[in-house]
Amino acid sequence: MIHIKSSKAIKNLSINSLKMNKTRNIIAIIAISLTALLFTTLFTMGLGTMESLQRATMRQAGGDGHATLKYLTDEEFEHIKSHPLIKEIAYERILCKKVTNPEFSKRHAEFWYYDDIGMNLGFIELEDGHKPAAYNEVIVDSTTLQLLGVPLKVGAQLSLKLDIDGKEVQRDFILSGWWKSDPVFNVGLIFASKTYIDTYADELNSTYKQDYDPTGTVSAILLFGNSLDLQGKLNKVITESGYSLDKTSPDYLDGNVNWSYLSTNFILDTGTVLALVAALLLVTFTGYLIIYNIFQISVMRDIRFYGLLKTIGTSSGQIRRIIRRQALLLSLLGVPLGLLTGFFIGKSLVPFLMNNSVYAKAELHVSPSPWIFICSGLFAVITVIISTYRPGKIASNVSPIEAVRYSDGGVKSLGRHMKKSANGGKMPLMARANLSRNKKRTALVVFSLSLSLVLLNTAFTLSQSMDMNRYLSHFNDTDFLIAHADYFQEDFTGSDNATTESYIQAVEEQPGFEEGGRLYSGSNVLTIESNNTNEGYEADARGNLPAVAFGLEDLPLHRLQLIDGELDFNKLASKRYILEGVPVDDNNNPEMEYSRFHVGEKITLHNYMGTIHDPLDQKYASNEFTVLGHVSIKATNSGTAAAAYATFYLPADLYKSLVQQPVVMSYAFNVSADHEASMENFLKQYTEIAEPMMHYKSKLIVRNEFKGLQTTVVVIGGTLSLILGLIGILNFANAMLTSILTRRQEFATLQSIGMTNKQLKTMLIYEGLYFVAGTIVCSILLGSLFSLIIARPLSHLMWFMSYNFIIWPLFAVLPILTVLGVVLPLVIYSLSGGKSIVEQLRSAE
Amino acid sequence: MQILETTNLKKIYGSGETAVHALDGINLKVENGEFVAIIGTSGSGKSTLLHMLGGLDRPSSGEVIVDGKNISSLKDEELTIFRRRKMGFVFQNYNLVPVLNVCENIVLPIELDGKQPDKSYLSRIVNTLGLDHKLYDLPSNLSGGQQQRVAIARALASKPAIILADEPTGNLDSKTSLDVMGLIKVSSQQFRQTIVIITHNEEIAQMADRIIRIEDGKMVSGENR
């Protein structure tokens, strides 16, 4: 059998017929690039957020090494480093127990030696200067330098107080370089040189195994071939190097894997995957709507050409290939254009996504990963191929004889023969009849325009369903809550980070102050007698479990939320009753399974009255209480960083009599409405200048957080619907252009029998307005449906949302749509016009 | 009474050496109620002449006077309105509006003028042309001859001063052509309608009251009655 090489002919035909369709090509390229743009935006946002989150967690963890072995001696390090599983290993040595300069009381600083690999893995990139070389050279992060009051200048002098072997030693250093502090990493770092280690070798001999002093111990950061089964690999390295995993063994090595790798799969939860798949489908569908439409129209217009090709012997497959080839050639231009613009749009949207996460302060990293472009490009091309499948089929199935008679929107596609009316000559009716010539295309255009509106409406529904009051009440009981900065980092422990009386006093003296109340608490203050020992809480020497209690002054006490039992302040004042705290979920429903005692049950609290080091020597006081009721533990009345078997609430006076050294955890207060702003300003200034360790939380801060959240939803939803909208408008313009071009001759007829230009334009405007009307009806229906079946369940999932049915965004864009419906047909008509009636009549013959 | 008159009508396409004289000084007079056929080979200028008469195109020089009005002096929009009141067109390819049914197509020029159609007059036209059973059909459901009859009805509906037909039988077989021509002739008599048709078919032309022959843009016979 002779195999004819037809590919060259096909290539020629595709390229030549491509050249014939300039207008279609431009529209198709725009459509394809918009589709690619949407895909890229999505992928960039997805991957960019993932990347930024992962990097942020890594930096919090202090580096991107896979695992760390801690408290090693030099010999142990040498022993381990050649293990075959280890791809890279960093050597890091801690040079003193503590840096004791008073400037570091708020933010600790550590004094280390890092080798080059260590600096790489720890993301240390010098802004200025060089790595330390001489024994008295150090490099330091910028925040630490600022705390010390040292200028960010190479060659600056600095003096460190080091705790070495329990003695404070002061040493002077020269700054050889500095780097910008990472805001998510809350510890200052000072690195000395290798020469420093050699110079002070004798004080760096590790005595960790005797007295747990880390000075001189080595931390090894390990990097394996990949990040799978890190714990297994770490264990293997330890055991195969001849060490033990058993804590009690003398050969025990302490190690842990980098938790940022463990938490990387967070992004792949079902919800995220579903959202991503839904978004991808939506984009594919949108792209399909327009690309299909464009090719379908152009195939219809060229149907005679394809009929001719068939007459002279082109096979169906070849015709399909011609069309697919054209589409791919157009993609060659459109896709890269979309990829590029999409990446930048996506990149600029990532900050909005990250804005409200814990990582808000983190530096954003959206690198142009090849995956973004590969995936988006692939999806775009697949969409193009799917979209051109049917038009290709139509063109390839046409019979040569039929093709000659085929005319778009003409005889055959009407599908009906009778029309019982006598006033179809009226402009609006004629316009409507014109739209029903190709019902499917009209539907596609209307649908494509509606999609963006529905998305817009959904975005607004979600943002409007966010309930500010719910959000506020979750974080704020009172207008303001002030405390030590650590408290707001969820790191309040006790007297180390108590709220100062001076701070409270300053606040009380402010104008507009109305009422306030202290909340007392602390960790390791109380224990409770319990028979329950298998709960995972470590009992103390007497067999008691840790408990946390909060002593509340009147304002916070009266704001407690009762779950069951009674909230009788007189009974509480009698010192015989206590309230048990029960955690609540995000929707404020109590999680009673965490309550330990029944209402009416008697409990015994003990308090330590000595040091923790000799547990049995402690004086020991016991108090018996009856549980009066259960109250909710809320963000505003809790916050002690300690594991507790049970949580209790008592009046402040009772609490103070119970513990030896009561500590103020926080102070809640209200101000008169007209002084909210001035109090806010005062607190801002006060916590910056007078007591920088103190911090505050106000309704205003929470309100801003909330607004930010709303903005995020609106900006992202809005941007995506804007792009979808552009696609819709393009589709509309394309449909309008085609219908005007194909009806040229009909227009000429109408004009020759006396239709004025004005009447013709009126008819076209009516057609445009019918599209708009259809779009509005369709998007109201779909928008309501979406609101009810997508947005409502979503709002129920989020505790701070209360579903709110809205449809006004649709009406808000109505004027824009109307203008489009009027202007677009007119512009297209005047652009396509210019020929005289005679010429237009002739062109048909 | 003359309903249509041209004086020294010229249409020149292009200029200088490549100038084509499509019409070269046509002086034509058509009486009220007359049925005139203009005949000529293709390229003789007969279609151009018809376009000039219908105000679809403007002459290079000379005048076209319809019902006493010099139409070359009218502005575009005025011309359109004049056309829909005073002229009816019948085209070779019928040019019906596909989304309107027969009845709507026929009254379209009247409605475009914002007027109410004369019902009894319309039913006479429809009966004469044998369209009374097809009033609510869409053009796609009609044969070529039927479509052309609708086009004739449309041209007659607004009681124009003159009907211009451009190869009205060009797309029809010979039997249907004669039927249609018969109907045109009957209409011209019954409704006292002035009709000018263009054709290259001698046999068709024979049915007219007068035959005007055009060659190379000039009238060669049939000047005036």
Interface residues (C-beta under 8 A of the other chain):
Chain A: G409 G410 V411 K412 L414 R416 H417 M418 K419 K420 S421 A422 N423 G424 G425 K426 M430 A433 N434 S436 R437 Q745 E746 T749 L750 Q751 S752 I753 G754 M755 T756 N757 K758 Q759 S836 I837 V838 L841 A844 E845
Chain B: H51 G54 L56 D57 D76 E77 T80 I81 R83 R84 R85 G88 F89 F91 Q92 N93 N95 L96 V97 P98 V99 L100 N101 C103 E104 V107 L108 P109 E111 L112 D113 Y136 D137 L138 S140 N141 R154 A155 S158
